[in-house]
Amino acid sequence: MTDFTVPAPVQALVDAINSGDEQAFVDAFAEDGSVDDWGRVLEGREGVSSWSQSDAIGQSAQMVIKDATTEGDTTQLFFDWRSNRFNGTSRAFVTVEGDKVKTFHIPSHR
């Protein structure tokens, strides 16, 4: 049992990754949403889809949230990530706009 909740759009993003549903992942984002993965920024639906294929769903990713805090429209996630590309713990900042994800930012560990 966890003692945190995340906004529905953030949960939709995580659920889409874990179920391997690329369309649901892309649909979780605003039309002008973006993924920033260690400084590599991919924008719009095409960019989000590209990242999904190269780093997440296309790599059989599984994301388990270990902790989350939300302030205003931004949720900070601490999570465990398992995939064919990367395994380990990381953090992300997810900004929500309305009922969609605006940005999914995974900062570098440096």
N, CA, C and O atoms as a Tinker XYZ file with bonds, in Angstrom:
   440  protein
     1  N      0.838000   -1.186000    0.000000    73     2
     2  CA     0.000000    0.000000    0.000000    64     1     3
     3  C      0.878000    1.243000    0.000000    63     2     4     5
     4  O      1.854000    1.318000    0.746000    81     3
     5  N      0.541000    2.194000   -0.815000    73     3     6
     6  CA     1.303000    3.424000   -0.892000    64     5     7
     7  C      0.578000    4.529000   -0.147000    63     6     8     9
     8  O     -0.637000    4.482000    0.045000    81     7
     9  N      1.348000    5.524000    0.269000    73     7    10
    10  CA     0.724000    6.650000    0.967000    64     9    11
    11  C      0.766000    7.913000    0.110000    63    10    12    13
    12  O      0.821000    9.025000    0.635000    81    11
    13  N      0.741000    7.740000   -1.190000    73    11    14
    14  CA     0.718000    8.871000   -2.106000    64    13    15
    15  C     -0.223000    8.566000   -3.254000    63    14    16    17
    16  O     -0.492000    7.407000   -3.573000    81    15
    17  N     -0.707000    9.607000   -3.857000    73    15    18
    18  CA    -1.507000    9.476000   -5.072000    64    17    19
    19  C     -0.906000   10.419000   -6.103000    63    18    20    21
    20  O     -0.224000   11.385000   -5.758000    81    19
    21  N     -1.164000   10.132000   -7.347000    73    19    22
    22  CA    -0.694000   11.002000   -8.421000    64    21    23
    23  C     -1.907000   11.456000   -9.223000    63    22    24    25
    24  O     -2.923000   10.762000   -9.259000    81    23
    25  N     -1.810000   12.612000   -9.864000    73    23    26
    26  CA    -2.918000   13.082000  -10.695000    64    25    27
    27  C     -3.260000   12.057000  -11.784000    63    26    28    29
    28  O     -2.387000   11.327000  -12.254000    81    27
    29  N     -4.516000   12.012000  -12.173000    73    27    30
    30  CA    -4.987000   11.027000  -13.160000    64    29    31
    31  C     -4.159000   11.015000  -14.452000    63    30    32    33
    32  O     -3.870000    9.928000  -14.953000    81    31
    33  N     -3.761000   12.163000  -15.019000    73    31    34
    34  CA    -2.961000   12.104000  -16.247000    64    33    35
    35  C     -1.597000   11.433000  -16.036000    63    34    36    37
    36  O     -1.092000   10.753000  -16.929000    81    35
    37  N     -1.010000   11.625000  -14.859000    73    35    38
    38  CA     0.270000   10.987000  -14.549000    64    37    39
    39  C      0.065000    9.481000  -14.429000    63    38    40    41
    40  O      0.862000    8.699000  -14.947000    81    39
    41  N     -0.998000    9.079000  -13.751000    73    39    42
    42  CA    -1.288000    7.649000  -13.621000    64    41    43
    43  C     -1.557000    7.024000  -14.981000    63    42    44    45
    44  O     -1.158000    5.887000  -15.233000    81    43
    45  N     -2.234000    7.762000  -15.863000    73    43    46
    46  CA    -2.504000    7.255000  -17.217000    64    45    47
    47  C     -1.206000    6.997000  -17.973000    63    46    48    49
    48  O     -1.089000    6.001000  -18.687000    81    47
    49  N     -0.230000    7.891000  -17.819000    73    47    50
    50  CA     1.077000    7.719000  -18.449000    64    49    51
    51  C      1.751000    6.447000  -17.942000    63    50    52    53
    52  O      2.237000    5.641000  -18.735000    81    51
    53  N      1.781000    6.269000  -16.628000    73    51    54
    54  CA     2.406000    5.083000  -16.021000    64    53    55
    55  C      1.673000    3.809000  -16.445000    63    54    56    57
    56  O      2.306000    2.817000  -16.806000    81    55
    57  N      0.352000    3.838000  -16.402000    73    55    58
    58  CA    -0.437000    2.663000  -16.786000    64    57    59
    59  C     -0.184000    2.282000  -18.242000    63    58    60    61
    60  O     -0.097000    1.099000  -18.569000    81    59
    61  N     -0.065000    3.283000  -19.116000    73    59    62
    62  CA     0.180000    3.008000  -20.537000    64    61    63
    63  C      1.537000    2.342000  -20.733000    63    62    64    65
    64  O      1.661000    1.395000  -21.510000    81    63
    65  N      2.555000    2.836000  -20.029000    73    63    66
    66  CA     3.880000    2.202000  -20.116000    64    65    67
    67  C      3.787000    0.753000  -19.660000    63    66    68    69
    68  O      4.238000   -0.155000  -20.357000    81    67
    69  N      3.200000    0.541000  -18.486000    73    67    70
    70  CA     3.177000   -0.803000  -17.903000    64    69    71
    71  C      2.325000   -1.793000  -18.678000    63    70    72    73
    72  O      2.564000   -2.999000  -18.611000    81    71
    73  N      1.332000   -1.301000  -19.415000    73    71    74
    74  CA     0.494000   -2.207000  -20.211000    64    73    75
    75  C      0.995000   -2.330000  -21.649000    63    74    76    77
    76  O      0.434000   -3.082000  -22.446000    81    75
    77  N      2.063000   -1.581000  -21.978000    73    75    78
    78  CA     2.613000   -1.654000  -23.333000    64    77    79
    79  C      1.704000   -1.042000  -24.378000    63    78    80    81
    80  O      1.714000   -1.470000  -25.532000    81    79
    81  N      0.922000   -0.052000  -23.994000    73    79    82
    82  CA    -0.061000    0.550000  -24.890000    64    81    83
    83  C      0.457000    1.900000  -25.389000    63    82    84    85
    84  O      0.249000    2.928000  -24.744000    81    83
    85  N      1.126000    1.890000  -26.529000    73    83    86
    86  CA     1.721000    3.116000  -27.057000    64    85    87
    87  C      0.668000    4.177000  -27.366000    63    86    88    89
    88  O      0.895000    5.360000  -27.110000    81    87
    89  N     -0.473000    3.775000  -27.910000    73    87    90
    90  CA    -1.505000    4.763000  -28.232000    64    89    91
    91  C     -1.996000    5.456000  -26.966000    63    90    92    93
    92  O     -2.180000    6.673000  -26.959000    81    91
    93  N     -2.209000    4.697000  -25.899000    73    91    94
    94  CA    -2.642000    5.296000  -24.633000    64    93    95
    95  C     -1.559000    6.217000  -24.077000    63    94    96    97
    96  O     -1.868000    7.246000  -23.477000    81    95
    97  N     -0.291000    5.853000  -24.274000    73    95    98
    98  CA     0.813000    6.694000  -23.820000    64    97    99
    99  C      0.779000    8.032000  -24.558000    63    98   100   101
   100  O      0.816000    9.089000  -23.928000    81    99
   101  N      0.710000    7.993000  -25.864000    73    99   102
   102  CA     0.667000    9.227000  -26.664000    64   101   103
   103  C     -0.584000   10.028000  -26.304000    63   102   104   105
   104  O     -0.520000   11.251000  -26.185000    81   103
   105  N     -1.705000    9.358000  -26.134000    73   103   106
   106  CA    -2.961000   10.041000  -25.807000    64   105   107
   107  C     -2.939000   10.689000  -24.419000    63   106   108   109
   108  O     -3.736000   11.588000  -24.152000    81   107
   109  N     -2.046000   10.249000  -23.537000    73   107   110
   110  CA    -1.940000   10.850000  -22.207000    64   109   111
   111  C     -1.365000   12.262000  -22.277000    63   110   112   113
   112  O     -1.509000   13.038000  -21.333000    81   111
   113  N     -0.711000   12.600000  -23.396000    73   111   114
   114  CA    -0.046000   13.890000  -23.555000    64   113   115
   115  C     -0.922000   14.905000  -24.272000    63   114   116   117
   116  O     -1.766000   14.551000  -25.096000    81   115
   117  N     -0.706000   16.174000  -23.942000    73   115   118
   118  CA    -1.307000   17.271000  -24.695000    64   117   119
   119  C     -0.733000   17.246000  -26.114000    63   118   120   121
   120  O      0.341000   16.690000  -26.347000    81   119
   121  N     -1.454000   17.850000  -27.055000    73   119   122
   122  CA    -0.990000   17.889000  -28.455000    64   121   123
   123  C      0.429000   18.436000  -28.561000    63   122   124   125
   124  O      1.215000   17.965000  -29.382000    81   123
   125  N      0.759000   19.423000  -27.737000    73   123   126
   126  CA     2.093000   20.026000  -27.777000    64   125   127
   127  C      2.960000   19.564000  -26.608000    63   126   128   129
   128  O      3.887000   20.262000  -26.197000    81   127
   129  N      2.650000   18.377000  -26.076000    73   127   130
   130  CA     3.413000   17.825000  -24.971000    64   129   131
   131  C      4.814000   17.424000  -25.394000    63   130   132   133
   132  O      5.130000   17.372000  -26.583000    81   131
   133  N      5.655000   17.140000  -24.394000    73   131   134
   134  CA     7.027000   16.748000  -24.709000    64   133   135
   135  C      7.605000   15.809000  -23.664000    63   134   136   137
   136  O      7.156000   15.752000  -22.518000    81   135
   137  N      8.617000   15.078000  -24.106000    73   135   138
   138  CA     9.441000   14.245000  -23.235000    64   137   139
   139  C     10.839000   14.832000  -23.270000    63   138   140   141
   140  O     11.381000   15.086000  -24.345000    81   139
   141  N     11.428000   15.050000  -22.098000    73   139   142
   142  CA    12.806000   15.514000  -21.977000    64   141   143
   143  C     13.542000   14.446000  -21.178000    63   142   144   145
   144  O     13.414000   14.382000  -19.955000    81   143
   145  N     14.299000   13.622000  -21.858000    73   143   146
   146  CA    15.011000   12.498000  -21.254000    64   145   147
   147  C     16.505000   12.816000  -21.267000    63   146   148   149
   148  O     17.178000   12.653000  -22.284000    81   147
   149  N     17.006000   13.270000  -20.127000    73   147   150
   150  CA    18.417000   13.630000  -19.962000    64   149   151
   151  C     18.841000   14.689000  -20.967000    63   150   152   153
   152  O     19.968000   14.652000  -21.461000    81   151
   153  N     17.959000   15.633000  -21.278000    73   151   154
   154  CA    18.289000   16.718000  -22.180000    64   153   155
   155  C     17.912000   16.474000  -23.633000    63   154   156   157
   156  O     17.985000   17.389000  -24.454000    81   155
   157  N     17.515000   15.263000  -23.956000    73   155   158
   158  CA    17.036000   14.949000  -25.310000    64   157   159
   159  C     15.537000   15.219000  -25.299000    63   158   160   161
   160  O     14.763000   14.475000  -24.697000    81   159
   161  N     15.137000   16.304000  -25.981000    73   159   162
   162  CA    13.744000   16.746000  -25.948000    64   161   163
   163  C     13.043000   16.317000  -27.228000    63   162   164   165
   164  O     13.507000   16.592000  -28.335000    81   163
   165  N     11.913000   15.637000  -27.052000    73   163   166
   166  CA    11.078000   15.195000  -28.169000    64   165   167
   167  C      9.706000   15.808000  -27.973000    63   166   168   169
   168  O      9.065000   15.610000  -26.941000    81   167
   169  N      9.260000   16.556000  -28.976000    73   167   170
   170  CA     8.048000   17.354000  -28.825000    64   169   171
   171  C      6.911000   16.879000  -29.703000    63   170   172   173
   172  O      7.121000   16.271000  -30.752000    81   171
   173  N      5.690000   17.171000  -29.249000    73   171   174
   174  CA     4.487000   16.828000  -29.998000    64   173   175
   175  C      4.209000   15.334000  -29.997000    63   174   176   177
   176  O      4.986000   14.544000  -29.460000    81   175
   177  N      3.114000   14.968000  -30.593000    73   175   178
   178  CA     2.693000   13.563000  -30.596000    64   177   179
   179  C      3.725000   12.665000  -31.281000    63   178   180   181
   180  O      3.964000   11.538000  -30.848000    81   179
   181  N      4.333000   13.175000  -32.354000    73   179   182
   182  CA     5.342000   12.386000  -33.064000    64   181   183
   183  C      6.583000   12.165000  -32.193000    63   182   184   185
   184  O      7.140000   11.068000  -32.167000    81   183
   185  N      7.008000   13.200000  -31.490000    73   183   186
   186  CA     8.162000   13.073000  -30.605000    64   185   187
   187  C      7.895000   12.146000  -29.435000    63   186   188   189
   188  O      8.736000   11.317000  -29.086000    81   187
   189  N      6.722000   12.287000  -28.830000    73   187   190
   190  CA     6.338000   11.426000  -27.705000    64   189   191
   191  C      6.283000    9.972000  -28.164000    63   190   192   193
   192  O      6.753000    9.081000  -27.457000    81   191
   193  N      5.718000    9.731000  -29.330000    73   191   194
   194  CA     5.638000    8.380000  -29.880000    64   193   195
   195  C      7.034000    7.823000  -30.153000    63   194   196   197
   196  O      7.308000    6.655000  -29.873000    81   195
   197  N      7.904000    8.654000  -30.694000    73   195   198
   198  CA     9.278000    8.232000  -30.982000    64   197   199
   199  C      9.988000    7.800000  -29.703000    63   198   200   201
   200  O     10.648000    6.761000  -29.682000    81   199
   201  N      9.857000    8.598000  -28.626000    73   199   202
   202  CA    10.485000    8.243000  -27.350000    64   201   203
   203  C      9.885000    6.950000  -26.799000    63   202   204   205
   204  O     10.603000    6.101000  -26.270000    81   203
   205  N      8.586000    6.809000  -26.925000    73   203   206
   206  CA     7.926000    5.592000  -26.463000    64   205   207
   207  C      8.521000    4.364000  -27.136000    63   206   208   209
   208  O      8.770000    3.349000  -26.485000    81   207
   209  N      8.746000    4.458000  -28.434000    73   207   210
   210  CA     9.294000    3.328000  -29.189000    64   209   211
   211  C     10.746000    3.056000  -28.835000    63   210   212   213
   212  O     11.137000    1.900000  -28.676000    81   211
   213  N     11.556000    4.115000  -28.709000    73   211   214
   214  CA    12.993000    3.929000  -28.504000    64   213   215
   215  C     13.386000    3.665000  -27.056000    63   214   216   217
   216  O     14.390000    2.998000  -26.804000    81   215
   217  N     12.613000    4.177000  -26.101000    73   215   218
   218  CA    13.047000    4.111000  -24.710000    64   217   219
   219  C     12.068000    3.468000  -23.739000    63   218   220   221
   220  O     12.466000    3.092000  -22.637000    81   219
   221  N     10.822000    3.333000  -24.107000    73   219   222
   222  CA     9.829000    2.866000  -23.135000    64   221   223
   223  C      9.099000    1.618000  -23.630000    63   222   224   225
   224  O      9.586000    0.501000  -23.457000    81   223
   225  N      7.955000    1.808000  -24.233000    73   223   226
   226  CA     7.115000    0.681000  -24.628000    64   225   227
   227  C      7.820000   -0.221000  -25.629000    63   226   228   229
   228  O      7.692000   -1.443000  -25.552000    81   227
   229  N      8.557000    0.357000  -26.564000    73   227   230
   230  CA     9.316000   -0.434000  -27.521000    64   229   231
   231  C     10.452000   -1.212000  -26.896000    63   230   232   233
   232  O     11.035000   -2.089000  -27.534000    81   231
   233  N     10.772000   -0.895000  -25.647000    73   231   234
   234  CA    11.828000   -1.597000  -24.906000    64   233   235
   235  C     11.254000   -2.418000  -23.747000    63   234   236   237
   236  O     11.977000   -2.777000  -22.818000    81   235
   237  N      9.957000   -2.710000  -23.807000    73   235   238
   238  CA     9.270000   -3.520000  -22.785000    64   237   239
   239  C      9.434000   -2.951000  -21.378000    63   238   240   241
   240  O      9.670000   -3.694000  -20.426000    81   239
   241  N      9.310000   -1.644000  -21.252000    73   239   242
   242  CA     9.517000   -0.978000  -19.971000    64   241   243
   243  C      8.408000   -1.283000  -18.969000    63   242   244   245
   244  O      7.251000   -1.511000  -19.322000    81   243
   245  N      8.814000   -1.276000  -17.718000    73   243   246
   246  CA     7.909000   -1.350000  -16.581000    64   245   247
   247  C      8.350000   -0.278000  -15.604000    63   246   248   249
   248  O      9.536000   -0.154000  -15.299000    81   247
   249  N      7.389000    0.500000  -15.110000    73   247   250
   250  CA     7.665000    1.632000  -14.233000    64   249   251
   251  C      6.873000    1.463000  -12.946000    63   250   252   253
   252  O      5.645000    1.381000  -12.966000    81   251
   253  N      7.594000    1.410000  -11.818000    73   251   254
   254  CA     6.942000    1.280000  -10.523000    64   253   255
   255  C      7.257000    2.527000   -9.711000    63   254   256   257
   256  O      8.412000    2.781000   -9.369000    81   255
   257  N      6.227000    3.297000   -9.407000    73   255   258
   258  CA     6.412000    4.507000   -8.610000    64   257   259
   259  C      6.706000    4.113000   -7.168000    63   258   260   261
   260  O      5.958000    3.357000   -6.549000    81   259
   261  N      7.805000    4.638000   -6.649000    73   259   262
   262  CA     8.192000    4.389000   -5.256000    64   261   263
   263  C      7.761000    5.522000   -4.341000    63   262   264   265
   264  O      7.467000    5.303000   -3.166000    81   263
   265  N      7.722000    6.749000   -4.888000    73   263   266
   266  CA     7.288000    7.904000   -4.118000    64   265   267
   267  C      6.868000    8.996000   -5.096000    63   266   268   269
   268  O      7.358000    9.050000   -6.224000    81   267
   269  N      5.973000    9.851000   -4.665000    73   267   270
   270  CA     5.507000   10.948000   -5.513000    64   269   271
   271  C      5.036000   12.098000   -4.638000    63   270   272   273
   272  O      4.420000   11.898000   -3.591000    81   271
   273  N      5.343000   13.306000   -5.095000    73   271   274
   274  CA     4.833000   14.505000   -4.451000    64   273   275
   275  C      4.338000   15.441000   -5.547000    63   274   276   277
   276  O      4.956000   15.568000   -6.603000    81   275
   277  N      3.227000   16.082000   -5.279000    73   275   278
   278  CA     2.656000   17.009000   -6.246000    64   277   279
   279  C      2.538000   18.384000   -5.614000    63   278   280   281
   280  O      1.999000   18.544000   -4.519000    81   279
   281  N      3.059000   19.375000   -6.334000    73   279   282
   282  CA     2.912000   20.769000   -5.939000    64   281   283
   283  C      2.420000   21.524000   -7.161000    63   282   284   285
   284  O      3.096000   21.565000   -8.189000    81   283
   285  N      1.247000   22.119000   -7.048000    73   283   286
   286  CA     0.668000   22.823000   -8.191000    64   285   287
   287  C      0.403000   21.854000   -9.327000    63   286   288   289
   288  O     -0.273000   20.841000   -9.144000    81   287
   289  N      0.935000   22.163000  -10.503000    73   287   290
   290  CA     0.690000   21.316000  -11.673000    64   289   291
   291  C      1.824000   20.330000  -11.950000    63   290   292   293
   292  O      1.814000   19.658000  -12.981000    81   291
   293  N      2.809000   20.234000  -11.036000    73   291   294
   294  CA     3.971000   19.374000  -11.258000    64   293   295
   295  C      4.055000   18.270000  -10.208000    63   294   296   297
   296  O      3.962000   18.519000   -9.007000    81   295
   297  N      4.233000   17.051000  -10.694000    73   295   298
   298  CA     4.419000   15.890000   -9.823000    64   297   299
   299  C      5.840000   15.383000   -9.980000    63   298   300   301
   300  O      6.301000   15.120000  -11.090000    81   299
   301  N      6.526000   15.250000   -8.856000    73   299   302
   302  CA     7.855000   14.637000   -8.876000    64   301   303
   303  C      7.693000   13.158000   -8.540000    63   302   304   305
   304  O      7.106000   12.797000   -7.520000    81   303
   305  N      8.220000   12.320000   -9.406000    73   303   306
   306  CA     8.160000   10.874000   -9.216000    64   305   307
   307  C      9.549000   10.335000   -8.903000    63   306   308   309
   308  O     10.536000   10.768000   -9.499000    81   307
   309  N      9.627000    9.407000   -7.985000    73   307   310
   310  CA    10.817000    8.584000   -7.775000    64   309   311
   311  C     10.351000    7.184000   -8.132000    63   310   312   313
   312  O      9.385000    6.688000   -7.552000    81   311
   313  N     11.032000    6.531000   -9.089000    73   311   314
   314  CA    10.502000    5.276000   -9.595000    64   313   315
   315  C     11.593000    4.272000   -9.935000    63   314   316   317
   316  O     12.760000    4.619000  -10.116000    81   315
   317  N     11.174000    3.035000  -10.014000    73   315   318
   318  CA    12.024000    1.936000  -10.468000    64   317   319
   319  C     11.636000    1.648000  -11.911000    63   318   320   321
   320  O     10.454000    1.511000  -12.225000    81   319
   321  N     12.623000    1.557000  -12.782000    73   319   322
   322  CA    12.412000    1.361000  -14.226000    64   321   323
   323  C     13.137000    0.105000  -14.656000    63   322   324   325
   324  O     14.322000   -0.065000  -14.365000    81   323
   325  N     12.449000   -0.757000  -15.332000    73   323   326
   326  CA    13.030000   -1.974000  -15.894000    64   325   327
   327  C     12.681000   -2.022000  -17.366000    63   326   328   329
   328  O     11.514000   -1.893000  -17.733000    81   327
   329  N     13.687000   -2.208000  -18.219000    73   327   330
   330  CA    13.433000   -2.320000  -19.655000    64   329   331
   331  C     14.624000   -2.996000  -20.319000    63   330   332   333
   332  O     15.620000   -3.317000  -19.671000    81   331
   333  N     14.499000   -3.203000  -21.611000    73   331   334
   334  CA    15.605000   -3.766000  -22.375000    64   333   335
   335  C     16.710000   -2.737000  -22.605000    63   334   336   337
   336  O     17.780000   -3.085000  -23.104000    81   335
   337  N     16.465000   -1.478000  -22.248000    73   335   338
   338  CA    17.430000   -0.400000  -22.487000    64   337   339
   339  C     18.075000    0.122000  -21.211000    63   338   340   341
   340  O     19.268000    0.424000  -21.204000    81   339
   341  N     17.315000    0.234000  -20.142000    73   339   342
   342  CA    17.817000    0.800000  -18.886000    64   341   343
   343  C     17.106000    0.133000  -17.718000    63   342   344   345
   344  O     15.905000   -0.130000  -17.771000    81   343
   345  N     17.870000   -0.137000  -16.661000    73   343   346
   346  CA    17.313000   -0.668000  -15.425000    64   345   347
   347  C     17.865000    0.142000  -14.272000    63   346   348   349
   348  O     19.067000    0.398000  -14.201000    81   347
   349  N     16.988000    0.544000  -13.371000    73   347   350
   350  CA    17.440000    1.261000  -12.195000    64   349   351
   351  C     16.385000    2.211000  -11.683000    63   350   352   353
   352  O     15.262000    2.259000  -12.186000    81   351
   353  N     16.770000    2.965000  -10.670000    73   351   354
   354  CA    15.865000    3.951000  -10.113000    64   353   355
   355  C     16.153000    5.304000  -10.751000    63   354   356   357
   356  O     17.279000    5.595000  -11.155000    81   355
   357  N     15.133000    6.099000  -10.830000    73   355   358
   358  CA    15.264000    7.415000  -11.437000    64   357   359
   359  C     14.201000    8.321000  -10.853000    63   358   360   361
   360  O     13.391000    7.914000  -10.020000    81   359
   361  N     14.227000    9.565000  -11.314000    73   359   362
   362  CA    13.176000   10.500000  -10.927000    64   361   363
   363  C     12.720000   11.232000  -12.170000    63   362   364   365
   364  O     13.424000   11.293000  -13.178000    81   363
   365  N     11.534000   11.781000  -12.073000    73   363   366
   366  CA    10.969000   12.535000  -13.188000    64   365   367
   367  C     10.073000   13.625000  -12.620000    63   366   368   369
   368  O      9.565000   13.533000  -11.503000    81   367
   369  N      9.899000   14.661000  -13.434000    73   367   370
   370  CA     8.982000   15.737000  -13.127000    64   369   371
   371  C      7.939000   15.744000  -14.231000    63   370   372   373
   372  O      8.267000   15.903000  -15.407000    81   371
   373  N      6.684000   15.571000  -13.848000    73   371   374
   374  CA     5.591000   15.504000  -14.814000    64   373   375
   375  C      4.679000   16.703000  -14.584000    63   374   376   377
   376  O      4.105000   16.870000  -13.508000    81   375
   377  N      4.558000   17.530000  -15.615000    73   375   378
   378  CA     3.695000   18.705000  -15.536000    64   377   379
   379  C      2.390000   18.396000  -16.249000    63   378   380   381
   380  O      2.383000   17.888000  -17.370000    81   379
   381  N      1.295000   18.706000  -15.587000    73   379   382
   382  CA    -0.035000   18.434000  -16.114000    64   381   383
   383  C     -0.688000   19.752000  -16.505000    63   382   384   385
   384  O     -0.560000   20.763000  -15.815000    81   383
   385  N     -1.392000   19.711000  -17.631000    73   383   386
   386  CA    -2.167000   20.861000  -18.085000    64   385   387
   387  C     -3.570000   20.344000  -18.403000    63   386   388   389
   388  O     -3.761000   19.586000  -19.354000    81   387
   389  N     -4.546000   20.760000  -17.598000    73   387   390
   390  CA    -5.904000   20.233000  -17.765000    64   389   391
   391  C     -5.913000   18.746000  -17.425000    63   390   392   393
   392  O     -5.527000   18.348000  -16.326000    81   391
   393  N     -6.357000   17.932000  -18.381000    73   391   394
   394  CA    -6.411000   16.486000  -18.142000    64   393   395
   395  C     -5.337000   15.733000  -18.930000    63   394   396   397
   396  O     -5.475000   14.535000  -19.178000    81   395
   397  N     -4.263000   16.436000  -19.326000    73   395   398
   398  CA    -3.194000   15.829000  -20.125000    64   397   399
   399  C     -1.826000   16.147000  -19.532000    63   398   400   401
   400  O     -1.665000   17.116000  -18.790000    81   399
   401  N     -0.853000   15.318000  -19.870000    73   399   402
   402  CA     0.533000   15.566000  -19.504000    64   401   403
   403  C      1.102000   16.590000  -20.481000    63   402   404   405
   404  O      0.990000   16.430000  -21.697000    81   403
   405  N      1.705000   17.628000  -19.947000    73   403   406
   406  CA     2.348000   18.655000  -20.778000    64   405   407
   407  C      3.829000   18.312000  -20.983000    63   406   408   409
   408  O      4.331000   18.354000  -22.106000    81   407
   409  N      4.521000   17.975000  -19.891000    73   407   410
   410  CA     5.928000   17.597000  -19.988000    64   409   411
   411  C      6.230000   16.410000  -19.081000    63   410   412   413
   412  O      5.703000   16.293000  -17.975000    81   411
   413  N      7.080000   15.550000  -19.578000    73   411   414
   414  CA     7.607000   14.410000  -18.823000    64   413   415
   415  C      9.118000   14.572000  -18.872000    63   414   416   417
   416  O      9.753000   14.240000  -19.874000    81   415
   417  N      9.698000   15.089000  -17.776000    73   415   418
   418  CA    11.117000   15.433000  -17.740000    64   417   419
   419  C     11.867000   14.474000  -16.834000    63   418   420   421
   420  O     11.594000   14.387000  -15.636000    81   419
   421  N     12.817000   13.756000  -17.420000    73   419   422
   422  CA    13.690000   12.859000  -16.661000    64   421   423
   423  C     15.072000   13.508000  -16.658000    63   422   424   425
   424  O     15.776000   13.469000  -17.667000    81   423
   425  N     15.467000   14.109000  -15.521000    73   423   426
   426  CA    16.765000   14.784000  -15.481000    64   425   427
   427  C     17.907000   13.764000  -15.426000    63   426   428   429
   428  O     17.721000   12.621000  -15.010000    81   427
   429  N     19.080000   14.204000  -15.852000    73   427   430
   430  CA    20.245000   13.333000  -15.770000    64   429   431
   431  C     20.602000   13.105000  -14.304000    63   430   432   433
   432  O     20.208000   13.877000  -13.430000    81   431
   433  N     21.339000   12.053000  -14.054000    73   431   434
   434  CA    21.744000   11.739000  -12.676000    64   433   435
   435  C     22.928000   12.576000  -12.241000    63   434   436   437
   436  O     23.329000   12.524000  -11.078000    81   435
   437  N     23.488000   13.340000  -13.147000    73   435   438
   438  CA    24.667000   14.155000  -12.808000    64   437   439
   439  C     24.260000   15.374000  -12.021000    63   438   440
   440  O     25.111000   16.179000  -11.645000    81   439
